[in-house]
Amino acid sequence: MKVSFDKSTLRYSLPNKLLCIDDNRLIPPFEEEENEMGVCSECEGLLFSFTYHNFQDYTAVVCRCGDCSLLRIILFDPAWEWVGEYPVSIIDDASQNSVNLIESKSISDIENIAAVKLETVFSPREIEAMIQKSKGENYVRQYLYNARKKYSLFNELFGYYLEI
């Protein structure tokens, strides 16, 4: 498998927890968890993960060194084999610094959002309508309309930008 993106464009928005790749793709995390991920290539301190993102066929793990605070992206293939480690720069506001194409449209990203998070904001019918719409299936317009009114609250609480 070959990774296809410009590694020099990796950026991360700390307040929004969004990974920005190629200056036009914002990827929200599907998981936020701290794990020891290895050793920093700069100072040999321990790297700790804090967000996990789906990117193409890979999992991109955003890590910070416990000693020098350097931010790194570690890519893993579907079998969780190490693919590469890349430096990442920090941006303050991802929505102002990119074309703002959010990769949360696909059903795979919605399914990667913990059900408890979705259920905190949306009703079961609204969740069902969002999933059906993202799959291209028939859905009840009123439920999707009601869900869309809650997108900003969901973003505020969990850092996911939904576009369904």
Disulfide bonds with the S-S distance in Angstrom:
none
